[in-house]
Amino acid sequence: MQCARKGFHRVDELFESHERVSFGDATIPAYLERTGIQFLYSFDDDFDGIEGISRL
């Protein structure tokens, strides 16, 4: 349960700090960070401002 709360808080942080990222979209970089994945294949340029994530 603690891990789920920690993940939710990170999603909330990303949502609040990136104006163009929706709450649903914020779950993706939070997951990528948690799993150590650095690359995201997406046409959505809203992910471009998130540090540590490279959109391909």
Predicted model as a PDB file, atoms N, CA, C, CB and O in Angstrom, pLDDT in the B-factor column:
MODEL        1                                                                  
ATOM      1  N   MET A   1       0.819  -1.210   0.000  1.00 54.00           N  
ATOM      2  CA  MET A   1       0.000   0.000   0.000  1.00 54.00           C  
ATOM      3  C   MET A   1       0.858   1.267   0.000  1.00 54.00           C  
ATOM      4  CB  MET A   1      -0.929   0.002   1.210  1.00 54.00           C  
ATOM      5  O   MET A   1       0.504   2.268  -0.623  1.00 54.00           O  
ATOM      6  N   GLN A   2       1.980   1.210   0.701  1.00 55.00           N  
ATOM      7  CA  GLN A   2       2.872   2.362   0.773  1.00 55.00           C  
ATOM      8  C   GLN A   2       3.395   2.735  -0.605  1.00 55.00           C  
ATOM      9  CB  GLN A   2       4.038   2.075   1.716  1.00 55.00           C  
ATOM     10  O   GLN A   2       3.493   3.917  -0.934  1.00 55.00           O  
ATOM     11  N   CYS A   3       3.734   1.730  -1.419  1.00 62.00           N  
ATOM     12  CA  CYS A   3       4.244   1.979  -2.768  1.00 62.00           C  
ATOM     13  C   CYS A   3       3.184   2.667  -3.629  1.00 62.00           C  
ATOM     14  CB  CYS A   3       4.692   0.660  -3.427  1.00 62.00           C  
ATOM     15  O   CYS A   3       3.501   3.554  -4.421  1.00 62.00           O  
ATOM     16  N   ALA A   4       1.935   2.256  -3.473  1.00 61.00           N  
ATOM     17  CA  ALA A   4       0.847   2.871  -4.236  1.00 61.00           C  
ATOM     18  C   ALA A   4       0.682   4.339  -3.860  1.00 61.00           C  
ATOM     19  CB  ALA A   4      -0.470   2.116  -4.002  1.00 61.00           C  
ATOM     20  O   ALA A   4       0.469   5.180  -4.734  1.00 61.00           O  
ATOM     21  N   ARG A   5       0.777   4.653  -2.587  1.00 68.00           N  
ATOM     22  CA  ARG A   5       0.677   6.054  -2.143  1.00 68.00           C  
ATOM     23  C   ARG A   5       1.833   6.880  -2.694  1.00 68.00           C  
ATOM     24  CB  ARG A   5       0.658   6.136  -0.601  1.00 68.00           C  
ATOM     25  O   ARG A   5       1.645   8.005  -3.158  1.00 68.00           O  
ATOM     26  N   LYS A   6       3.022   6.308  -2.636  1.00 67.00           N  
ATOM     27  CA  LYS A   6       4.204   7.000  -3.149  1.00 67.00           C  
ATOM     28  C   LYS A   6       4.052   7.275  -4.647  1.00 67.00           C  
ATOM     29  CB  LYS A   6       5.479   6.167  -2.883  1.00 67.00           C  
ATOM     30  O   LYS A   6       4.377   8.365  -5.118  1.00 67.00           O  
ATOM     31  N   GLY A   7       3.561   6.295  -5.380  1.00 69.00           N  
ATOM     32  CA  GLY A   7       3.335   6.464  -6.814  1.00 69.00           C  
ATOM     33  C   GLY A   7       2.294   7.518  -7.101  1.00 69.00           C  
ATOM     34  O   GLY A   7       2.456   8.324  -8.017  1.00 69.00           O  
ATOM     35  N   PHE A   8       1.214   7.519  -6.316  1.00 82.00           N  
ATOM     36  CA  PHE A   8       0.157   8.515  -6.498  1.00 82.00           C  
ATOM     37  C   PHE A   8       0.697   9.916  -6.234  1.00 82.00           C  
ATOM     38  CB  PHE A   8      -1.038   8.217  -5.569  1.00 82.00           C  
ATOM     39  O   PHE A   8       0.372  10.854  -6.962  1.00 82.00           O  
ATOM     40  N   HIS A   9       1.513  10.062  -5.203  1.00 89.00           N  
ATOM     41  CA  HIS A   9       2.070  11.378  -4.892  1.00 89.00           C  
ATOM     42  C   HIS A   9       2.963  11.883  -6.027  1.00 89.00           C  
ATOM     43  CB  HIS A   9       2.865  11.321  -3.580  1.00 89.00           C  
ATOM     44  O   HIS A   9       2.969  13.075  -6.334  1.00 89.00           O  
ATOM     45  N   ARG A  10       3.718  10.973  -6.648  1.00 91.00           N  
ATOM     46  CA  ARG A  10       4.563  11.382  -7.771  1.00 91.00           C  
ATOM     47  C   ARG A  10       3.718  11.802  -8.970  1.00 91.00           C  
ATOM     48  CB  ARG A  10       5.511  10.244  -8.170  1.00 91.00           C  
ATOM     49  O   ARG A  10       4.044  12.772  -9.655  1.00 91.00           O  
ATOM     50  N   VAL A  11       2.635  11.074  -9.222  1.00 92.00           N  
ATOM     51  CA  VAL A  11       1.717  11.452 -10.302  1.00 92.00           C  
ATOM     52  C   VAL A  11       1.165  12.846 -10.033  1.00 92.00           C  
ATOM     53  CB  VAL A  11       0.558  10.422 -10.438  1.00 92.00           C  
ATOM     54  O   VAL A  11       1.121  13.686 -10.932  1.00 92.00           O  
ATOM     55  N   ASP A  12       0.746  13.087  -8.805  1.00 91.00           N  
ATOM     56  CA  ASP A  12       0.201  14.385  -8.431  1.00 91.00           C  
ATOM     57  C   ASP A  12       1.245  15.494  -8.594  1.00 91.00           C  
ATOM     58  CB  ASP A  12      -0.307  14.347  -6.987  1.00 91.00           C  
ATOM     59  O   ASP A  12       0.921  16.584  -9.066  1.00 91.00           O  
ATOM     60  N   GLU A  13       2.495  15.222  -8.208  1.00 93.00           N  
ATOM     61  CA  GLU A  13       3.571  16.207  -8.375  1.00 93.00           C  
ATOM     62  C   GLU A  13       3.768  16.555  -9.849  1.00 93.00           C  
ATOM     63  CB  GLU A  13       4.888  15.673  -7.777  1.00 93.00           C  
ATOM     64  O   GLU A  13       3.871  17.728 -10.208  1.00 93.00           O  
ATOM     65  N   LEU A  14       3.820  15.539 -10.692  1.00 93.00           N  
ATOM     66  CA  LEU A  14       4.002  15.778 -12.128  1.00 93.00           C  
ATOM     67  C   LEU A  14       2.828  16.556 -12.712  1.00 93.00           C  
ATOM     68  CB  LEU A  14       4.171  14.449 -12.874  1.00 93.00           C  
ATOM     69  O   LEU A  14       3.024  17.468 -13.515  1.00 93.00           O  
ATOM     70  N   PHE A  15       1.621  16.202 -12.314  1.00 92.00           N  
ATOM     71  CA  PHE A  15       0.427  16.889 -12.794  1.00 92.00           C  
ATOM     72  C   PHE A  15       0.442  18.363 -12.391  1.00 92.00           C  
ATOM     73  CB  PHE A  15      -0.834  16.206 -12.253  1.00 92.00           C  
ATOM     74  O   PHE A  15       0.131  19.237 -13.200  1.00 92.00           O  
ATOM     75  N   GLU A  16       0.797  18.628 -11.159  1.00 94.00           N  
ATOM     76  CA  GLU A  16       0.797  20.004 -10.652  1.00 94.00           C  
ATOM     77  C   GLU A  16       1.929  20.846 -11.236  1.00 94.00           C  
ATOM     78  CB  GLU A  16       0.901  19.996  -9.139  1.00 94.00           C  
ATOM     79  O   GLU A  16       1.775  22.057 -11.396  1.00 94.00           O  
ATOM     80  N   SER A  17       3.053  20.230 -11.554  1.00 93.00           N  
ATOM     81  CA  SER A  17       4.209  21.013 -11.992  1.00 93.00           C  
ATOM     82  C   SER A  17       4.337  21.165 -13.509  1.00 93.00           C  
ATOM     83  CB  SER A  17       5.450  20.384 -11.466  1.00 93.00           C  
ATOM     84  O   SER A  17       5.176  21.931 -13.984  1.00 93.00           O  
ATOM     85  N   HIS A  18       3.518  20.449 -14.267  1.00 89.00           N  
ATOM     86  CA  HIS A  18       3.574  20.541 -15.734  1.00 89.00           C  
ATOM     87  C   HIS A  18       2.182  20.892 -16.264  1.00 89.00           C  
ATOM     88  CB  HIS A  18       4.087  19.195 -16.367  1.00 89.00           C  
ATOM     89  O   HIS A  18       1.285  20.051 -16.319  1.00 89.00           O  
ATOM     90  N   GLU A  19       2.036  22.124 -16.640  1.00 88.00           N  
ATOM     91  CA  GLU A  19       0.734  22.672 -17.038  1.00 88.00           C  
ATOM     92  C   GLU A  19       0.070  21.893 -18.173  1.00 88.00           C  
ATOM     93  CB  GLU A  19       0.895  24.110 -17.453  1.00 88.00           C  
ATOM     94  O   GLU A  19      -1.152  21.750 -18.193  1.00 88.00           O  
ATOM     95  N   ARG A  20       0.859  21.397 -19.106  1.00 89.00           N  
ATOM     96  CA  ARG A  20       0.294  20.746 -20.297  1.00 89.00           C  
ATOM     97  C   ARG A  20      -0.004  19.259 -20.097  1.00 89.00           C  
ATOM     98  CB  ARG A  20       1.242  20.907 -21.459  1.00 89.00           C  
ATOM     99  O   ARG A  20      -0.618  18.640 -20.966  1.00 89.00           O  
ATOM    100  N   VAL A  21       0.415  18.676 -18.979  1.00 91.00           N  
ATOM    101  CA  VAL A  21       0.248  17.236 -18.758  1.00 91.00           C  
ATOM    102  C   VAL A  21      -1.025  16.980 -17.958  1.00 91.00           C  
ATOM    103  CB  VAL A  21       1.479  16.643 -18.021  1.00 91.00           C  
ATOM    104  O   VAL A  21      -1.207  17.520 -16.867  1.00 91.00           O  
ATOM    105  N   SER A  22      -1.908  16.142 -18.520  1.00 93.00           N  
ATOM    106  CA  SER A  22      -3.136  15.787 -17.811  1.00 93.00           C  
ATOM    107  C   SER A  22      -2.805  14.826 -16.677  1.00 93.00           C  
ATOM    108  CB  SER A  22      -4.173  15.158 -18.778  1.00 93.00           C  
ATOM    109  O   SER A  22      -1.715  14.255 -16.637  1.00 93.00           O  
ATOM    110  N   PHE A  23      -3.741  14.651 -15.764  1.00 93.00           N  
ATOM    111  CA  PHE A  23      -3.512  13.737 -14.650  1.00 93.00           C  
ATOM    112  C   PHE A  23      -3.290  12.315 -15.163  1.00 93.00           C  
ATOM    113  CB  PHE A  23      -4.697  13.774 -13.668  1.00 93.00           C  
ATOM    114  O   PHE A  23      -2.417  11.604 -14.665  1.00 93.00           O  
ATOM    115  N   GLY A  24      -4.068  11.906 -16.145  1.00 93.00           N  
ATOM    116  CA  GLY A  24      -3.905  10.568 -16.720  1.00 93.00           C  
ATOM    117  C   GLY A  24      -2.547  10.395 -17.371  1.00 93.00           C  
ATOM    118  O   GLY A  24      -1.895   9.364 -17.208  1.00 93.00           O  
ATOM    119  N   ASP A  25      -2.122  11.420 -18.117  1.00 93.00           N  
ATOM    120  CA  ASP A  25      -0.809  11.359 -18.761  1.00 93.00           C  
ATOM    121  C   ASP A  25       0.326  11.374 -17.740  1.00 93.00           C  
ATOM    122  CB  ASP A  25      -0.646  12.524 -19.729  1.00 93.00           C  
ATOM    123  O   ASP A  25       1.392  10.817 -18.001  1.00 93.00           O  
ATOM    124  N   ALA A  26       0.119  11.992 -16.598  1.00 94.00           N  
ATOM    125  CA  ALA A  26       1.160  12.049 -15.561  1.00 94.00           C  
ATOM    126  C   ALA A  26       1.471  10.666 -14.998  1.00 94.00           C  
ATOM    127  CB  ALA A  26       0.729  12.983 -14.426  1.00 94.00           C  
ATOM    128  O   ALA A  26       2.541  10.460 -14.425  1.00 94.00           O  
ATOM    129  N   THR A  27       0.554   9.722 -15.153  1.00 94.00           N  
ATOM    130  CA  THR A  27       0.821   8.370 -14.663  1.00 94.00           C  
ATOM    131  C   THR A  27       1.921   7.696 -15.476  1.00 94.00           C  
ATOM    132  CB  THR A  27      -0.453   7.525 -14.707  1.00 94.00           C  
ATOM    133  O   THR A  27       2.635   6.837 -14.960  1.00 94.00           O  
ATOM    134  N   ILE A  28       2.062   8.080 -16.742  1.00 94.00           N  
ATOM    135  CA  ILE A  28       3.051   7.440 -17.615  1.00 94.00           C  
ATOM    136  C   ILE A  28       4.483   7.783 -17.193  1.00 94.00           C  
ATOM    137  CB  ILE A  28       2.820   7.863 -19.072  1.00 94.00           C  
ATOM    138  O   ILE A  28       5.272   6.864 -16.973  1.00 94.00           O  
ATOM    139  N   PRO A  29       4.858   9.063 -17.070  1.00 94.00           N  
ATOM    140  CA  PRO A  29       6.228   9.344 -16.631  1.00 94.00           C  
ATOM    141  C   PRO A  29       6.491   8.880 -15.196  1.00 94.00           C  
ATOM    142  CB  PRO A  29       6.510  10.833 -16.744  1.00 94.00           C  
ATOM    143  O   PRO A  29       7.624   8.528 -14.866  1.00 94.00           O  
ATOM    144  N   ALA A  30       5.481   8.872 -14.349  1.00 94.00           N  
ATOM    145  CA  ALA A  30       5.671   8.359 -12.986  1.00 94.00           C  
ATOM    146  C   ALA A  30       6.039   6.878 -13.032  1.00 94.00           C  
ATOM    147  CB  ALA A  30       4.389   8.571 -12.133  1.00 94.00           C  
ATOM    148  O   ALA A  30       6.919   6.428 -12.298  1.00 94.00           O  
ATOM    149  N   TYR A  31       5.369   6.135 -13.886  1.00 93.00           N  
ATOM    150  CA  TYR A  31       5.685   4.716 -14.058  1.00 93.00           C  
ATOM    151  C   TYR A  31       7.073   4.532 -14.656  1.00 93.00           C  
ATOM    152  CB  TYR A  31       4.639   4.039 -14.947  1.00 93.00           C  
ATOM    153  O   TYR A  31       7.835   3.676 -14.207  1.00 93.00           O  
ATOM    154  N   LEU A  32       7.404   5.331 -15.665  1.00 94.00           N  
ATOM    155  CA  LEU A  32       8.715   5.231 -16.293  1.00 94.00           C  
ATOM    156  C   LEU A  32       9.830   5.507 -15.283  1.00 94.00           C  
ATOM    157  CB  LEU A  32       8.816   6.204 -17.472  1.00 94.00           C  
ATOM    158  O   LEU A  32      10.842   4.807 -15.270  1.00 94.00           O  
ATOM    159  N   GLU A  33       9.650   6.509 -14.451  1.00 93.00           N  
ATOM    160  CA  GLU A  33      10.635   6.823 -13.419  1.00 93.00           C  
ATOM    161  C   GLU A  33      10.789   5.661 -12.440  1.00 93.00           C  
ATOM    162  CB  GLU A  33      10.232   8.100 -12.666  1.00 93.00           C  
ATOM    163  O   GLU A  33      11.905   5.281 -12.085  1.00 93.00           O  
ATOM    164  N   ARG A  34       9.678   5.109 -12.015  1.00 91.00           N  
ATOM    165  CA  ARG A  34       9.689   4.024 -11.022  1.00 91.00           C  
ATOM    166  C   ARG A  34      10.369   2.772 -11.557  1.00 91.00           C  
ATOM    167  CB  ARG A  34       8.265   3.687 -10.590  1.00 91.00           C  
ATOM    168  O   ARG A  34      10.985   2.026 -10.796  1.00 91.00           O  
ATOM    169  N   THR A  35      10.260   2.536 -12.858  1.00 93.00           N  
ATOM    170  CA  THR A  35      10.819   1.329 -13.439  1.00 93.00           C  
ATOM    171  C   THR A  35      12.182   1.549 -14.086  1.00 93.00           C  
ATOM    172  CB  THR A  35       9.869   0.775 -14.451  1.00 93.00           C  
ATOM    173  O   THR A  35      12.811   0.596 -14.547  1.00 93.00           O  
ATOM    174  N   GLY A  36      12.646   2.806 -14.124  1.00 94.00           N  
ATOM    175  CA  GLY A  36      13.960   3.103 -14.679  1.00 94.00           C  
ATOM    176  C   GLY A  36      13.995   3.205 -16.197  1.00 94.00           C  
ATOM    177  O   GLY A  36      15.070   3.177 -16.796  1.00 94.00           O  
ATOM    178  N   ILE A  37      12.843   3.322 -16.817  1.00 96.00           N  
ATOM    179  CA  ILE A  37      12.766   3.468 -18.275  1.00 96.00           C  
ATOM    180  C   ILE A  37      12.927   4.945 -18.620  1.00 96.00           C  
ATOM    181  CB  ILE A  37      11.410   2.904 -18.838  1.00 96.00           C  
ATOM    182  O   ILE A  37      12.284   5.800 -18.011  1.00 96.00           O  
ATOM    183  N   GLN A  38      13.780   5.242 -19.589  1.00 94.00           N  
ATOM    184  CA  GLN A  38      14.065   6.636 -19.934  1.00 94.00           C  
ATOM    185  C   GLN A  38      13.414   7.099 -21.225  1.00 94.00           C  
ATOM    186  CB  GLN A  38      15.536   6.832 -20.037  1.00 94.00           C  
ATOM    187  O   GLN A  38      13.334   8.301 -21.478  1.00 94.00           O  
ATOM    188  N   PHE A  39      12.945   6.164 -22.051  1.00 96.00           N  
ATOM    189  CA  PHE A  39      12.434   6.537 -23.367  1.00 96.00           C  
ATOM    190  C   PHE A  39      10.956   6.227 -23.501  1.00 96.00           C  
ATOM    191  CB  PHE A  39      13.210   5.823 -24.456  1.00 96.00           C  
ATOM    192  O   PHE A  39      10.471   5.215 -22.994  1.00 96.00           O  
ATOM    193  N   LEU A  40      10.242   7.110 -24.192  1.00 95.00           N  
ATOM    194  CA  LEU A  40       8.803   6.970 -24.403  1.00 95.00           C  
ATOM    195  C   LEU A  40       8.508   7.202 -25.884  1.00 95.00           C  
ATOM    196  CB  LEU A  40       7.997   7.970 -23.504  1.00 95.00           C  
ATOM    197  O   LEU A  40       8.849   8.250 -26.433  1.00 95.00           O  
ATOM    198  N   TYR A  41       7.885   6.243 -26.513  1.00 96.00           N  
ATOM    199  CA  TYR A  41       7.438   6.417 -27.898  1.00 96.00           C  
ATOM    200  C   TYR A  41       6.043   7.033 -27.857  1.00 96.00           C  
ATOM    201  CB  TYR A  41       7.437   5.047 -28.689  1.00 96.00           C  
ATOM    202  O   TYR A  41       5.091   6.401 -27.397  1.00 96.00           O  
ATOM    203  N   SER A  42       5.928   8.272 -28.343  1.00 95.00           N  
ATOM    204  CA  SER A  42       4.650   8.974 -28.296  1.00 95.00           C  
ATOM    205  C   SER A  42       4.661  10.134 -29.296  1.00 95.00           C  
ATOM    206  CB  SER A  42       4.358   9.490 -26.861  1.00 95.00           C  
ATOM    207  O   SER A  42       5.704  10.728 -29.569  1.00 95.00           O  
ATOM    208  N   PHE A  43       3.486  10.439 -29.829  1.00 95.00           N  
ATOM    209  CA  PHE A  43       3.324  11.629 -30.658  1.00 95.00           C  
ATOM    210  C   PHE A  43       2.960  12.847 -29.803  1.00 95.00           C  
ATOM    211  CB  PHE A  43       2.246  11.391 -31.728  1.00 95.00           C  
ATOM    212  O   PHE A  43       2.935  13.969 -30.308  1.00 95.00           O  
ATOM    213  N   ASP A  44       2.684  12.638 -28.532  1.00 92.00           N  
ATOM    214  CA  ASP A  44       2.230  13.683 -27.622  1.00 92.00           C  
ATOM    215  C   ASP A  44       3.422  14.490 -27.103  1.00 92.00           C  
ATOM    216  CB  ASP A  44       1.440  13.071 -26.446  1.00 92.00           C  
ATOM    217  O   ASP A  44       4.194  14.008 -26.275  1.00 92.00           O  
ATOM    218  N   ASP A  45       3.564  15.727 -27.600  1.00 92.00           N  
ATOM    219  CA  ASP A  45       4.701  16.547 -27.191  1.00 92.00           C  
ATOM    220  C   ASP A  45       4.549  17.146 -25.800  1.00 92.00           C  
ATOM    221  CB  ASP A  45       4.907  17.648 -28.182  1.00 92.00           C  
ATOM    222  O   ASP A  45       5.442  17.864 -25.350  1.00 92.00           O  
ATOM    223  N   ASP A  46       3.457  16.878 -25.110  1.00 90.00           N  
ATOM    224  CA  ASP A  46       3.288  17.340 -23.733  1.00 90.00           C  
ATOM    225  C   ASP A  46       4.304  16.692 -22.799  1.00 90.00           C  
ATOM    226  CB  ASP A  46       1.872  17.048 -23.245  1.00 90.00           C  
ATOM    227  O   ASP A  46       4.581  17.224 -21.725  1.00 90.00           O  
ATOM    228  N   PHE A  47       4.859  15.554 -23.194  1.00 92.00           N  
ATOM    229  CA  PHE A  47       5.846  14.860 -22.365  1.00 92.00           C  
ATOM    230  C   PHE A  47       7.237  15.477 -22.478  1.00 92.00           C  
ATOM    231  CB  PHE A  47       5.906  13.395 -22.750  1.00 92.00           C  
ATOM    232  O   PHE A  47       8.113  15.146 -21.678  1.00 92.00           O  
ATOM    233  N   ASP A  48       7.462  16.350 -23.433  1.00 91.00           N  
ATOM    234  CA  ASP A  48       8.797  16.886 -23.696  1.00 91.00           C  
ATOM    235  C   ASP A  48       9.390  17.670 -22.529  1.00 91.00           C  
ATOM    236  CB  ASP A  48       8.750  17.765 -24.900  1.00 91.00           C  
ATOM    237  O   ASP A  48      10.612  17.696 -22.383  1.00 91.00           O  
ATOM    238  N   GLY A  49       8.595  18.291 -21.717  1.00 86.00           N  
ATOM    239  CA  GLY A  49       9.120  19.106 -20.611  1.00 86.00           C  
ATOM    240  C   GLY A  49       9.416  18.334 -19.352  1.00 86.00           C  
ATOM    241  O   GLY A  49       9.818  18.934 -18.355  1.00 86.00           O  
ATOM    242  N   ILE A  50       9.239  17.046 -19.352  1.00 91.00           N  
ATOM    243  CA  ILE A  50       9.442  16.255 -18.135  1.00 91.00           C  
ATOM    244  C   ILE A  50      10.873  15.740 -18.100  1.00 91.00           C  
ATOM    245  CB  ILE A  50       8.435  15.073 -18.060  1.00 91.00           C  
ATOM    246  O   ILE A  50      11.294  14.979 -18.971  1.00 91.00           O  
ATOM    247  N   GLU A  51      11.608  16.162 -17.091  1.00 90.00           N  
ATOM    248  CA  GLU A  51      13.012  15.797 -16.945  1.00 90.00           C  
ATOM    249  C   GLU A  51      13.176  14.293 -16.742  1.00 90.00           C  
ATOM    250  CB  GLU A  51      13.636  16.555 -15.776  1.00 90.00           C  
ATOM    251  O   GLU A  51      12.419  13.661 -16.006  1.00 90.00           O  
ATOM    252  N   GLY A  52      14.178  13.744 -17.408  1.00 90.00           N  
ATOM    253  CA  GLY A  52      14.476  12.332 -17.255  1.00 90.00           C  
ATOM    254  C   GLY A  52      13.753  11.433 -18.245  1.00 90.00           C  
ATOM    255  O   GLY A  52      14.016  10.231 -18.299  1.00 90.00           O  
ATOM    256  N   ILE A  53      12.840  12.006 -19.033  1.00 91.00           N  
ATOM    257  CA  ILE A  53      12.090  11.242 -20.022  1.00 91.00           C  
ATOM    258  C   ILE A  53      12.436  11.788 -21.412  1.00 91.00           C  
ATOM    259  CB  ILE A  53      10.544  11.319 -19.747  1.00 91.00           C  
ATOM    260  O   ILE A  53      12.355  12.994 -21.649  1.00 91.00           O  
ATOM    261  N   SER A  54      12.812  10.912 -22.309  1.00 95.00           N  
ATOM    262  CA  SER A  54      13.083  11.314 -23.688  1.00 95.00           C  
ATOM    263  C   SER A  54      11.998  10.714 -24.590  1.00 95.00           C  
ATOM    264  CB  SER A  54      14.516  10.852 -24.144  1.00 95.00           C  
ATOM    265  O   SER A  54      11.820   9.498 -24.647  1.00 95.00           O  
ATOM    266  N   ARG A  55      11.286  11.589 -25.284  1.00 93.00           N  
ATOM    267  CA  ARG A  55      10.224  11.128 -26.183  1.00 93.00           C  
ATOM    268  C   ARG A  55      10.816  10.848 -27.549  1.00 93.00           C  
ATOM    269  CB  ARG A  55       9.081  12.174 -26.287  1.00 93.00           C  
ATOM    270  O   ARG A  55      11.518  11.684 -28.119  1.00 93.00           O  
ATOM    271  N   LEU A  56      10.532   9.678 -28.064  1.00 93.00           N  
ATOM    272  CA  LEU A  56      11.040   9.282 -29.382  1.00 93.00           C  
ATOM    273  C   LEU A  56       9.911   9.280 -30.387  1.00 93.00           C  
ATOM    274  CB  LEU A  56      11.709   7.894 -29.327  1.00 93.00           C  
ATOM    275  O   LEU A  56      10.129   8.975 -31.560  1.00 93.00           O  
TER     276      LEU A  56                                                      
ENDMDL                                                                          
END                                                                             
